[in-house]
Amino acid sequence: MMKIVGKILGIFLLVFIFSNNLYSQVKADDIVGVYLTYDKLTKQNCKIEIFKLHDNTYSGKVIWLEKPLDKDGKPYCDVLNPDPSKRHVRCDNMTILYGFTFKKGEWVDGKVYNPTNGKTYTAKMNFETKTKLKLRGYVGHPMFGATEYWTKIK
């Protein structure tokens, strides 16, 4: 019985050490790059570039849409933006992430803008693997939100 308990504790200890090592190895600028994701609402692939600003925060911009034009051949624009002056901005050239800071292995205190409904949410991001980024957008508390996974390609 003691051997089994010892083995279980040993496994938990190894998992704890490994997970702490993973987070301690993540550096703030590891998030900088290009990500591929799939938008379930518009049913298309898109690429997001995440970059660092001069104030040491991180932002992200849509740089490519699989289908940038609507059925009439016009570019998709941010028509649901609550700011009428931004409704002409093309969706394949818009900033959707901003204000993220790096703390304890994750990027927190940021905002994510959803052009499919015109709403902005509080968000946080962290890597689940070296190339799998988890983005959690929420209202109030992370338990009240949605998660997307993006794949780092550059």
Rosetta blueprint (number, residue, H / E / L):
1 M L
2 M H
3 K H
4 I H
5 V H
6 G H
7 K H
8 I H
9 L H
10 G H
11 I H
12 F H
13 L H
14 L H
15 V H
16 F H
17 I H
18 F H
19 S H
20 N H
21 N H
22 L H
23 Y H
24 S H
25 Q H
26 V L
27 K L
28 A H
29 D H
30 D H
31 I H
32 V L
33 G E
34 V E
35 Y E
36 L E
37 T E
38 Y E
39 D E
40 K L
41 L L
42 T L
43 K L
44 Q E
45 N E
46 C E
47 K E
48 I E
49 E E
50 I E
51 F E
52 K E
53 L L
54 H L
55 D L
56 N L
57 T L
58 Y E
59 S E
60 G E
61 K E
62 V E
63 I E
64 W E
65 L E
66 E L
67 K L
68 P L
69 L E
70 D L
71 K L
72 D L
73 G L
74 K L
75 P E
76 Y L
77 C E
78 D L
79 V L
80 L L
81 N L
82 P L
83 D L
84 P H
85 S H
86 K H
87 R L
88 H L
89 V L
90 R E
91 C H
92 D H
93 N H
94 M L
95 T E
96 I E
97 L E
98 Y E
99 G E
100 F E
101 T E
102 F E
103 K E
104 K L
105 G L
106 E E
107 W E
108 V E
109 D E
110 G E
111 K E
112 V E
113 Y E
114 N E
115 P L
116 T L
117 N L
118 G L
119 K E
120 T E
121 Y E
122 T E
123 A E
124 K E
125 M E
126 N E
127 F E
128 E L
129 T L
130 K L
131 T L
132 K E
133 L E
134 K E
135 L E
136 R E
137 G E
138 Y E
139 V L
140 G L
141 H L
142 P L
143 M L
144 F L
145 G E
146 A E
147 T E
148 E E
149 Y E
150 W E
151 T E
152 K E
153 I L
154 K L
